[in-house]
């Protein structure tokens, strides 16, 4: 998880740096080099039919909402302070909790509803909505959270029958196609140095996704999840050193509430899973 957080943080920095390049061009590099990475880890027995799946519809929805989330976070990174974007992005589990009621038919108890309320208060503090000082770009990290929340549910459903590499490979392919379609709108010829940096967006994005999936596969969620909040520390440090951004007190306060909300949700999920496991063991005995 620590390596995944580092890779995502580096990718975020390069995306923010890339504001002089068209968004579609940056999306292309994210998809192309991410796709190359996943082709290297396809199992030998699946080389000839690596694309095969019986769940095309769910893959399509995962890619569609994932692409919306990716576009939204890229716009946000370019237009808002780094720490602000990272702080709001922590709210994704809040929306996942709400979506799980409708898509997974899960029952949400008092503690998770309390976490949702705390999280929304945190988002309101960070964005400080008001017509007098409305910044339309604050909506993009929230769109990212909404898209990512559905993606999390779709991956949970897909992972029952689909390998992680196939889910990620299809998403990188969708990103690549979306980037190609933007060519008619004009791209900018990058210098060799910029070409390397743009390529790293795809490399770090692909590696980060793989490391994230592996960390949840081989470690307890309760152990690895708190490490992702290190990305806020990285965002504050790099935002200040590179762009001179200093997070306001309301951003830090709101981020604290959102993080507390996310931790409550993760803790309750762990408790509920243990209760279900104990119940099944009792029935088996």
Helices and strands as residue ranges (DSSP letters): H 2-17, G 18-20, H 23-39, G 44-46, H 56-79, H 82-89, H 92-103, H 110-127, G 131-133, H 138-158, H 164-180, G 183-185, H 192-218, H 221-224, G 225-229, H 230-243, H 249-284
